[in-house]
């Protein structure tokens, strides 16, 4: 299961992701849609551990993603 809890990410003056909370259960198909610049790529980079959220937490099977090689 992927749990995204109240994450935010800013790049200088631009708020790319603003307090997002999502739970994706194992075996589910999930689509992430939005307009250009909506934060989709930033969100995916945080889920995969490329970016660290400025706020909030991302867990995969109850393990934090960032700085956790096994989870990545």
N, C-alpha and C positions, 0 to 999 in steps of 0.2 A: 504494500500500500504506500502511496505517496501522500504525505501530508504537508501542506504549505500553510503556514500559520502567520498571518498578518505581516507579510513581507513587503518591503519597500526598497527601491534602489534609485539613487540620484546620480547624475553625471553633471557636475558643476551646478548650473541653475535649472537643469531639466530633470523633472521627476518622471522617470521612465516607467516605474511600477509603484503604485500607491496603495498600500495596505490591502493586499490580496490574500484571501484565505480560500483554499481549495482542498478537497479530499478526493483522491482517485483510488478506488478500491481495486485490488488485484483482479485481473481478468476483464476489466472494463476497457472500453474504447473511449478515448477522450479527444475532443477536437479543440484546438486553441485558435480562435479566429478573431480578426479585428482589422482595423484600417492600418495603413502605413503609419509607423511611428507610435503604435498603441502599446508597445512593450512586449510583444510576443517573443522576439528573439532574446531579449534581455531575460525574460522569464525562463525560457529554455536553458539559457546559459547558467542561470542560478540553480535550476533543478539538476543540471549535470555537474555542478560544482566548479564551473569555470569562473563565475562571479560569486562573490560573497554578498548576501543581502545587507543593506545598511541597517535594516530593522527586521525583526521576525525570525522565523526558523523554518527550515526545510528538512523533513525526515523521510527516509525511505526504509520501510520495515523497522520503524522506531530508531533508526540510526541517523545521525546528522550527516549531511552530504559533504559540506565543505571541510577540507582537511581530513577526510576519511577515505583512504585509497580503496578499501574493501567495498564501500558503498558506491563509489564512482564506477 
